[in-house]
Amino acid sequence: FVAFSVFIASLVNLSEAFFPTPWKEVVFGAGGVSHMEQTEQAFQSLATKYFPTIDHLSKSMINARDTISQANADVDKDQDHSALHCDGENFDGAQSRLQSLHTDVITNLNSNDVDEARKSLGSALHTVQDFYAHSNYVEMGNSAPSDLLGRAGTIPHAAFTDQTCKGCITTINPLVCNDCSANEAGFLGLLTSGYYFGEDSPPAGTDIPAIKCHHGGFTDNSFGSSFGFVAGKATQGINKDSLNCGFSPHYYAHSDAVSLSIQATEQYIDDIKQEITESQLRQLFGVGPTLAFCIDTTGSMGDIISSVQEQSIAIVTERIGTADEPSSYVISPFNDPDTGPVTVTSDFNVFQSTIDSLTAEGGGDCPELSMTGILNALDVLDDDSILFMFTDAASKDADLAGQVISAAVAKNINIYIFKFDSDCDDGLVGKREDSGADKVYGAVCLATSGQYHSLPRAEVSSLSGIIDTLTSVDNSFILRIAQSTPTSGSPTVYKAPVDSFMTQLSISLLGVGASMTISTPNGSPLDLTAATVSNVVLSDGEFVTVRTPDVGIWSVSVTSSGNYTLDVSGISALHFTSFIFSELAGRPGHSGFFPIDGLPPYNIEIAAIGEIDGSFSTAEFDFRTPEGALTRTVPMTPGTGEFGDPPANSFFTLLTLTPGDFYVYLSGLDAAGKAYQRALASVVTPTFSNATFNVSTTT
């Protein structure tokens, strides 16, 4: 007990690293440059090198980065297989794994499965990074990354019968920390890595020879990872996973290991770059958004299809050579009784020829297989995308709406549906009302935080501005009013801060009988005829875009005789990247906070981690109902940004949710001292759960 108490005290103000995630429980991880942070640093460095005209990471690039880094961290959920972590001298297994994943990245890119390519890359980078923390490569005096790791061939290393370690020198407190620099005398010029109790090297039934190095630390114990804490005994070894000797006997080489690890991460990605095209590299890094259409190709859609063809091609043509040029295109046609084939491509010429080849024919009866068409698109879309659907009919397969919602929510995909008048309507079109079957579209859009428009056919040519704004790589929501009742008496007024980095402001009001008045920061009404203003009036709403808007607090006054929705968004380099509900996972002593699978639970304590990208000076978080009412403020602890601690743009808290949908908001002052506000695109729906979620004090 005394030794354990001394050990706990030794954690104060100490940092650790090579943990999976930036935020870790305090007892098992007092800070550290995590796998995720190393990956993010390498991604930023390579993005600057590969795309010199891009001055900041766009939202789509941030999404790509986060997918790669999360896949890296996820590897630490498996602590049984030595090849994943370069443990137990299993360099052959690690090398084979890296070579295979290198091939997988390229294969997935060739098949336009960008999401899997990123996940394969992230998984590989974990092994690359662990090579430097778990082997003696650093201690052997190497100052540059290995030119063999992850490439063709094998890596020479010590044999199982070779002595590789000598004992550590005991110190004043031998049960807590030993001086393990002395065990380097046993290396004898041979590459080795520490053996970890319970892994598959050596195989079950074979003891770890006394002449071999151990991984080391409190959690490396033959009686289980928790025994070392109870007994107050740290195993001698060579790992550099931390700056704390209780976990990492070679803590003193940690900083060098981090440096080489980041360089090696870049080297592994550089090698992949040599074997892929420029467009595939853009896809991998998320340079440019995904443009995704689900289109009804039945006989009545001829004029709609031709307009969608013209507008989509015009949008992309204007973006060629810019940061907003799409990196991926998805086209999912649906007819009756058939759907597809789905086209996924990074080549604009293929996209153009595919969409130009769409013709309207067939589909004798009115309801069409729209839900199947959406599901086909969702299956190939990356996370955090937007899908646009165009139809003039109700859904024939409305029973699949639940599957559509589940699939879209799981991948955080927002669905926007545009339904145009046709003979398939039920006679209520003049009132801008939907039939019972047609209301499934509204439910799908509401549940996926998109929008549903029911429009006259003549208005199809007015949609390019909406699509163009929503698919900008830097578009962020400022305000989301997803459910609101008719106004009574005076208008309802909403405030929308425009910050120093915002180059465009967009305001979208959806609702039959709804109207809005927009006021600039000085209180004067917005001049809708100004050269910097675009105003699109639709039968069911209005869409206003302001280029180079004045910095300050804008006002939107809404009057409506019916229900309405209001979205305010802006193009800015300041992003509310994520707000992830999390729990501890991983081996004790090597655990971090990972996203909770599925919807977050209510009435159970969980963790939440917020991330911001861009320049800001203050940040506050809160939850608001879909009607816009504040339900709670969320105090969060920021990272210090110091070496070994979470970055200053990352925030942590423990909380207990209550039932009820809400949006997550971020507000504060930007780097210039001007007010900003952001809202995440998707609504959060807490769910009942009997599961147990592991959380703890963190650092």
Secondary structure as the mmCIF struct_conf table of DSSP 4:
data_model
#
loop_
_struct_conf.conf_type_id
_struct_conf.id
_struct_conf.beg_label_comp_id
_struct_conf.beg_label_asym_id
_struct_conf.beg_label_seq_id
_struct_conf.end_label_comp_id
_struct_conf.end_label_asym_id
_struct_conf.end_label_seq_id
HELX_RH_AL_P HELX_RH_AL_P1 VAL A 2 SER A 10
TURN_TY1_P TURN_TY1_P1 LEU A 11 ASN A 13
STRN STRN1 GLU A 16 GLU A 16
BEND BEND1 PRO A 20 PRO A 22
STRN STRN2 GLU A 25 GLU A 25
TURN_TY1_P TURN_TY1_P2 VAL A 26 PHE A 28
HELX_RH_AL_P HELX_RH_AL_P2 HIS A 35 TYR A 50
TURN_TY1_P TURN_TY1_P3 PRO A 52 THR A 53
BEND BEND2 HIS A 56 HIS A 56
HELX_RH_AL_P HELX_RH_AL_P3 LYS A 59 ASP A 74
HELX_RH_3T_P HELX_RH_3T_P1 VAL A 75 LYS A 77
BEND BEND3 ASP A 80 ASP A 80
HELX_RH_3T_P HELX_RH_3T_P2 SER A 82 LEU A 84
TURN_TY1_P TURN_TY1_P4 HIS A 85 CYS A 86
TURN_TY1_P TURN_TY1_P5 GLY A 88 GLU A 89
HELX_RH_AL_P HELX_RH_AL_P4 PHE A 91 ASN A 110
TURN_TY1_P TURN_TY1_P6 SER A 111 ASN A 112
HELX_RH_AL_P HELX_RH_AL_P5 VAL A 114 HIS A 134
STRN STRN3 SER A 135 SER A 135
BEND BEND4 ASN A 136 ASN A 136
TURN_TY1_P TURN_TY1_P7 TYR A 137 GLY A 141
BEND BEND5 ALA A 144 ALA A 144
BEND BEND6 ASP A 147 LEU A 148
TURN_TY1_P TURN_TY1_P8 LEU A 149 GLY A 150
BEND BEND7 ARG A 151 GLY A 153
TURN_TY1_P TURN_TY1_P9 PHE A 160 THR A 161
BEND BEND8 ASP A 162 ASP A 162
HELX_LH_PP_P HELX_LH_PP_P1 GLY A 167 CYS A 168
STRN STRN4 ILE A 169 THR A 170
BEND BEND9 ILE A 172 ASN A 173
TURN_TY1_P TURN_TY1_P10 PRO A 174 VAL A 176
STRN STRN5 ASN A 178 ASP A 179
HELX_RH_3T_P HELX_RH_3T_P3 CYS A 180 GLY A 186
TURN_TY1_P TURN_TY1_P11 LEU A 188 GLY A 189
STRN STRN6 SER A 193 SER A 193
STRN STRN7 TYR A 195 TYR A 195
TURN_TY1_P TURN_TY1_P12 PHE A 197 GLY A 198
BEND BEND10 GLU A 199 PRO A 202
HELX_LH_PP_P HELX_LH_PP_P2 PRO A 203 PRO A 203
TURN_TY1_P TURN_TY1_P13 ALA A 204 GLY A 205
HELX_LH_PP_P HELX_LH_PP_P3 ASP A 207 PRO A 209
TURN_TY1_P TURN_TY1_P14 ALA A 210 ILE A 211
BEND BEND11 LYS A 212 LYS A 212
HELX_LH_PP_P HELX_LH_PP_P4 CYS A 213 CYS A 213
STRN STRN8 HIS A 214 HIS A 214
STRN STRN9 GLY A 217 GLY A 217
TURN_TY1_P TURN_TY1_P15 PHE A 218 THR A 219
TURN_TY1_P TURN_TY1_P16 SER A 222 PHE A 223
TURN_TY1_P TURN_TY1_P17 SER A 225 SER A 226
HELX_RH_AL_P HELX_RH_AL_P6 PHE A 227 ALA A 231
TURN_TY1_P TURN_TY1_P18 GLY A 232 GLY A 232
HELX_LH_PP_P HELX_LH_PP_P5 ALA A 234 ALA A 234
STRN STRN10 THR A 235 THR A 235
HELX_LH_PP_P HELX_LH_PP_P6 GLN A 236 GLN A 236
BEND BEND12 ASP A 241 ASP A 241
STRN STRN11 SER A 242 SER A 242
BEND BEND13 LEU A 243 LEU A 243
TURN_TY1_P TURN_TY1_P19 CYS A 245 PHE A 247
TURN_TY1_P TURN_TY1_P20 PRO A 249 HIS A 250
HELX_RH_3T_P HELX_RH_3T_P4 TYR A 251 ALA A 253
HELX_RH_AL_P HELX_RH_AL_P7 HIS A 254 LYS A 273
TURN_TY1_P TURN_TY1_P21 GLN A 274 GLU A 275
BEND BEND14 ILE A 276 ILE A 276
HELX_RH_AL_P HELX_RH_AL_P8 GLU A 278 PHE A 285
TURN_TY1_P TURN_TY1_P22 GLY A 286 GLY A 286
BEND BEND15 GLY A 288 GLY A 288
STRN STRN12 THR A 290 ASP A 296
BEND BEND16 THR A 298 THR A 298
HELX_RH_3T_P HELX_RH_3T_P5 GLY A 299 MET A 301
HELX_RH_AL_P HELX_RH_AL_P9 GLY A 302 ARG A 319
TURN_TY1_P TURN_TY1_P23 ILE A 320 GLY A 321
BEND BEND17 THR A 322 THR A 322
TURN_TY1_P TURN_TY1_P24 ALA A 323 ASP A 324
BEND BEND18 GLU A 325 GLU A 325
BEND BEND19 SER A 327 SER A 327
STRN STRN13 SER A 328 PHE A 334
BEND BEND20 ASP A 336 PRO A 337
STRN STRN14 THR A 339 THR A 339
STRN STRN15 THR A 343 THR A 345
BEND BEND21 SER A 346 SER A 346
HELX_RH_AL_P HELX_RH_AL_P10 PHE A 348 ASP A 356
TURN_TY1_P TURN_TY1_P25 SER A 357 SER A 357
BEND BEND22 ASP A 365 CYS A 366
STRN STRN16 GLU A 368 GLU A 368
HELX_RH_AL_P HELX_RH_AL_P11 SER A 370 VAL A 380
HELX_LH_PP_P HELX_LH_PP_P7 LEU A 381 ASP A 382
BEND BEND23 ASP A 383 ASP A 384
STRN STRN17 ILE A 386 THR A 391
BEND BEND24 ASP A 392 ALA A 393
STRN STRN18 SER A 395 SER A 395
TURN_TY1_P TURN_TY1_P26 LYS A 396 ASP A 397
HELX_RH_3T_P HELX_RH_3T_P6 ALA A 398 LEU A 400
HELX_RH_AL_P HELX_RH_AL_P12 ALA A 401 ALA A 410
TURN_TY1_P TURN_TY1_P27 LYS A 411 ASN A 412
STRN STRN19 ASN A 414 PHE A 420
TURN_TY1_P TURN_TY1_P28 ASP A 423 CYS A 424
BEND BEND25 ASP A 425 ASP A 425
BEND BEND26 GLY A 427 GLY A 427
HELX_RH_3T_P HELX_RH_3T_P7 VAL A 429 LYS A 431
TURN_TY1_P TURN_TY1_P29 ARG A 432 ARG A 432
TURN_TY1_P TURN_TY1_P30 GLY A 436 ASP A 438
HELX_RH_AL_P HELX_RH_AL_P13 LYS A 439 ALA A 447
TURN_TY1_P TURN_TY1_P31 THR A 448 SER A 449
STRN STRN20 GLN A 451 LEU A 455
HELX_RH_3T_P HELX_RH_3T_P8 ARG A 457 SER A 462
HELX_RH_AL_P HELX_RH_AL_P14 SER A 464 LEU A 470
TURN_TY1_P TURN_TY1_P32 THR A 471 THR A 471
TURN_TY1_P TURN_TY1_P33 VAL A 473 ASP A 474
STRN STRN21 ASN A 475 SER A 484
HELX_LH_PP_P HELX_LH_PP_P8 THR A 485 THR A 487
BEND BEND27 GLY A 489 SER A 490
HELX_LH_PP_P HELX_LH_PP_P9 PRO A 491 PRO A 491
STRN STRN22 THR A 492 VAL A 498
TURN_TY1_P TURN_TY1_P34 SER A 500 PHE A 501
STRN STRN23 GLN A 504 LEU A 510
TURN_TY1_P TURN_TY1_P35 VAL A 512 GLY A 513
STRN STRN24 ALA A 514 SER A 519
TURN_TY1_P TURN_TY1_P36 PRO A 521 ASN A 522
BEND BEND28 GLY A 523 GLY A 523
HELX_LH_PP_P HELX_LH_PP_P10 SER A 524 SER A 524
STRN STRN25 PRO A 525 PRO A 525
HELX_LH_PP_P HELX_LH_PP_P11 LEU A 526 LEU A 526
TURN_TY1_P TURN_TY1_P37 LEU A 528 THR A 529
BEND BEND29 ALA A 530 ALA A 530
TURN_TY1_P TURN_TY1_P38 ALA A 531 THR A 532
STRN STRN26 VAL A 533 LEU A 538
TURN_TY1_P TURN_TY1_P39 SER A 539 ASP A 540
STRN STRN27 GLY A 541 ARG A 547
BEND BEND30 THR A 548 THR A 548
HELX_LH_PP_P HELX_LH_PP_P12 PRO A 549 ASP A 550
BEND BEND31 VAL A 551 VAL A 551
STRN STRN28 GLY A 552 SER A 560
BEND BEND32 SER A 561 GLY A 562
STRN STRN29 TYR A 564 ILE A 571
BEND BEND33 ALA A 573 ALA A 573
STRN STRN30 HIS A 575 ALA A 585
BEND BEND34 GLY A 586 ARG A 587
TURN_TY1_P TURN_TY1_P40 PRO A 588 GLY A 589
BEND BEND35 HIS A 590 HIS A 590
STRN STRN31 GLY A 592 PRO A 595
HELX_LH_PP_P HELX_LH_PP_P13 ILE A 596 ILE A 596
BEND BEND36 ASP A 597 LEU A 599
HELX_LH_PP_P HELX_LH_PP_P14 PRO A 600 PRO A 600
STRN STRN32 PRO A 601 TYR A 602
BEND BEND37 ASN A 603 ILE A 604
STRN STRN33 GLU A 605 ASP A 613
BEND BEND38 GLY A 614 GLY A 614
STRN STRN34 PHE A 616 PHE A 616
BEND BEND39 SER A 617 SER A 617
STRN STRN35 GLU A 620 ARG A 624
TURN_TY1_P TURN_TY1_P41 PRO A 626 GLU A 627
STRN STRN36 LEU A 630 VAL A 634
STRN STRN37 THR A 637 PRO A 638
HELX_LH_PP_P HELX_LH_PP_P15 GLY A 639 GLY A 639
BEND BEND40 GLU A 642 GLU A 642
TURN_TY1_P TURN_TY1_P42 PHE A 643 GLY A 644
BEND BEND41 ASP A 645 ASP A 645
TURN_TY1_P TURN_TY1_P43 ALA A 648 ASN A 649
STRN STRN38 SER A 650 THR A 656
STRN STRN39 LEU A 657 LEU A 657
BEND BEND42 PRO A 659 GLY A 660
STRN STRN40 PHE A 662 PHE A 662
STRN STRN41 TYR A 663 LEU A 669
STRN STRN42 ASP A 670 ASP A 670
TURN_TY1_P TURN_TY1_P44 ALA A 671 ALA A 672
BEND BEND43 GLY A 673 GLY A 673
STRN STRN43 ALA A 675 ALA A 679
BEND BEND44 ALA A 681 SER A 682
HELX_LH_PP_P HELX_LH_PP_P16 VAL A 683 VAL A 683
STRN STRN44 VAL A 684 VAL A 684
STRN STRN45 THR A 687 THR A 687
STRN STRN46 THR A 698 THR A 698
#
